Amino acid sequence: MSPSRFPLRAGCRRVGSGADGTGRHRLSPVASAPAMSDAPDAERRTLSEHDSKQLLAGYGVPVARERLAADPAAAVAAAEELGFPVVLKLCGDAIAHKTERDLVRLELGDAEAVWRAADELWAKRRPEDGAVALLVAERVRGRRELIAGLVRDPQFGPCVVLGLGGILTEALRDVVFALAPLSRDEARRMADGLRASHLLTRPFRGEPAADLDALADVLVGLGRLAAERPDVESVDLNPLIVRADGAPIAVDALVALGAPVAAPPPRPAVSDEELLARFRPLFHPRGIIIAGASAHPGKFGFVTLHNLRAFGYQGDLFPVNRDGVEILGAPTLRDVSEVPPGRADLVFVCTPAKANLELLRACAKVGVRAAFVASAGYREAGPEGQALEDELVATADELGIVLAGPNGQGVVSTPASMCAQIVAPNPPPGPISVVSQSGNLLSAFLDYAVQTGVGVSKAISAGNSAQTGVAEYFDYLAADPETKGVLAYLEGVGDGRRFAAAVRRLTARKPLVVVKGGAAAEGQRAARSHTGALASDDRVFDGLCQQLGILRAPTVEEGFEWAATLAIQPLPRGRRTVVFTTVGGWGVLTADACAAAGLELVPLPADVKAAIDALVPARWSRNNPIDLAGGETRETVPQVLDLVCAHPDIDAVLHLGLGIQAATANLFRQGPFWPEHGLPRIAEFHERQDRRYAEAAQEVSRRHDKPVLSATELVYCDRDYGNAGPLALREAGRVCYPSAHRAVSALRALVTYGEFRCRPTAGRDA
């Protein structure tokens, strides 16, 4: 059908061929978007869909073929050039969400349909739309629709977005974020973070898996755009259709512009040696001043001094009390000036906030280079307290003092036998270091250290983090040779880019487990784009975790268990897991939990099967899970553990049923027939066997360098009556998991961090 059959509407101009050398048509002068401006005060606005695509195509984003037209007749001509069927839209800088306004027509199969649709859309113009045009585009087909884009997070800066797209984007909210710019490997892995990742990684309804390399090109290009165009506030590619050949192509795009956001200058690099030297007075002080020491057992100044003395701090202690009273049978000093110069380099501050500026100056004169301020009355107390806190930081900076707190609970360093806390407990020494933005949750983590026997190297309550925050502690712990893994409780991260840089440095060397509070009160962006609306604080943080190797635990209990597991167990080479149990029901449930966690429950290798056949009666399960069905002898459990761990096709073992024999021994001891009828002899045998099984699990794990995780609900009995199985693990500083599901959860954390460390960019130190 010829365009000449359709009259022009009054006031419309036909766009001619208008080819600009690229094969695309530009908006006519009256309809074109203003040129991009580098002016710092540029107004917030959106680009038209067409101009958005033009910009994005320059960054490697594939876009559908399309033409612009100024009237229905020109739209028909464009459709005939592109080939039917086509899509028709009303296009302009002020039109952000076309679907909501019914400004899209699909499946237009001939010229007459295009003319009618163009006439309808033209009638839907509004005065506030400004200059508009008709956009004619090829109809792209594919069964999978994605959203990709860019948003500038107020904490973390520019973030690339990937999720399930289309009209249900904000209903499904299946999205993942990554800090920009990002590597190709990081971009490829974004798809793994989607709940429905299988829609991309596997064939779907007769179409092949998505081309993840091509998708990565789109995401990397968006990250590069964020770096090169600071005036781009957000980008929506929705939908980004996965075609039948697996290639992604953008069929709609929206770019929102704003005032350019300058990237912060890079921080100067700090060496490990500098970090260790800076934090040595805080975690390895030669001596400690306790300012505000008290003779009253209910005061912080008493409890801190008590804990330091009771748990054997190795350096000198200088309690300062203005009345010079005797505390815990020892004299005190009346003033900091009485401390011998050079004998103390840490002050633990329990004095009122208004006294602390002069206190820091006096401490600096005798050689103090670190201060832990337990005092409250600072930022948390309102504007006056904020002013005091600002002065405190300025004074510490002036004096070259590392300032922890204020409003903190304490600091622990077990290598120095230092428990400088205003509360309990004193944890056993061990490989985990803990940073917490909540004092009571720091205590909870330390309580788990006491309960499990998996100890702590360093622990600190960050308090208000006025000068020294979580990022600075992460930098130090990355360098600390006494720390094997880090556990943190967070409610906020402050400077997001600074935090991310510290995490990169840490996770390239050691595992980091985070429990994060505040998700229920997450911030939500008021935004002009789908990507902006999806960018809640918690989703952005989740994306950061996936990208940078943070293991985010759902509970405090699992947080500690994951950190303990990562600090004491070897990393698995893969996901191939065997469940070994002497109790059938637990084996079945554990197999289900492994499948849900993405662990591979491998078929039992034939040579392992044959070897077990020679050890036990034929009634055993003959598969994975290995259930010996009560056929084991006194040697069987250690032998099977060694067989399984030694096999090259097995990466990890979940060991269940520990402590059952010892529980029977306890039953005998409690009954009325003890100690007759030969019960003591069999009870001692049962207890020896369970201890032996626990020791065998540790031994084969060390010998074959593979994780072996032992689980039993009887872990809670080791303190009631000393159940020999879990007690042996506790004495060795290894976690005994209270359920198979908790062991599976910890193994999944091991696998996730092991896979992160194998990524090409994982060793990149910030």
Sequence and secondary structure as in RCSB ss.txt:
>XXXX:A:sequence
MSPSRFPLRAGCRRVGSGADGTGRHRLSPVASAPAMSDAPDAERRTLSEHDSKQLLAGYGVPVARERLAADPAAA
VAAAEELGFPVVLKLCGDAIAHKTERDLVRLELGDAEAVWRAADELWAKRRPEDGAVALLVAERVRGRRELIAGL
VRDPQFGPCVVLGLGGILTEALRDVVFALAPLSRDEARRMADGLRASHLLTRPFRGEPAADLDALADVLVGLGRL
AAERPDVESVDLNPLIVRADGAPIAVDALVALGAPVAAPPPRPAVSDEELLARFRPLFHPRGIIIAGASAHPGKF
GFVTLHNLRAFGYQGDLFPVNRDGVEILGAPTLRDVSEVPPGRADLVFVCTPAKANLELLRACAKVGVRAAFVAS
AGYREAGPEGQALEDELVATADELGIVLAGPNGQGVVSTPASMCAQIVAPNPPPGPISVVSQSGNLLSAFLDYAV
QTGVGVSKAISAGNSAQTGVAEYFDYLAADPETKGVLAYLEGVGDGRRFAAAVRRLTARKPLVVVKGGAAAEGQR
AARSHTGALASDDRVFDGLCQQLGILRAPTVEEGFEWAATLAIQPLPRGRRTVVFTTVGGWGVLTADACAAAGLE
LVPLPADVKAAIDALVPARWSRNNPIDLAGGETRETVPQVLDLVCAHPDIDAVLHLGLGIQAATANLFRQGPFWP
EHGLPRIAEFHERQDRRYAEAAQEVSRRHDKPVLSATELVYCDRDYGNAGPLALREAGRVCYPSAHRAVSALRAL
VTYGEFRCRPTAGRDA
>XXXX:A:secstr
  GGGS   TT       B SSS B   TTT        TT   EE  HHHHHHHHHTTT  B  EEEESSHHHH
HHHHHHH SSEEEEEEETT   TGGGT EEEEE SHHHHHHHHHHHHHT  GGG SEEEEEEE    SEEEEEEE
EEETTTEEEEEEEE STTHHHH  EEEEESS  HHHHHHHGGGSTTTHHHHS BTTB    HHHHHHHHHHHHHH
HHH TTEEEEEEEEEEE TTS EEES EEEEE S            HHHHHHHHHHHHS SEEEEET  SSTTSH
HHHHHHHHHHTT SSEEEEE TT   BTTB  BSSGGGS TTS  EEEE S GGGHHHHHHHHHHTT  EEEE  
  SGGG HHHHHHHHHHHHHHHHHT EEE SS  EEEEGGGTEEEESSS    EEEEEEEESSHHHHHHHHHHHH
HH   EEEEEE TT SSS HHHHHHHHHH TT SEEEEEES  SSHHHHHHHHHHHHTTS EEEEE  GGG    
  SSHHHHH  HHHHHHHHHHHHTEEE SSHHHHHHHHHHHHHS   SSSEEEEEESSHHHHHHHHHHHHHTT E
E    HHHHHHHHTTS TTS  SSSEE TT   TTHHHHHHHHHHH TT  EEEEE TTHHHHHHHHHHHSTTTT
STTHHHHHHHHHHHHHHHHHHHHHHHHHHT  EEEE GGGGGTTTT  HHHHHHHHTT   BSSHHHHHHHHHHH
HHHHHHHTSTTTT   
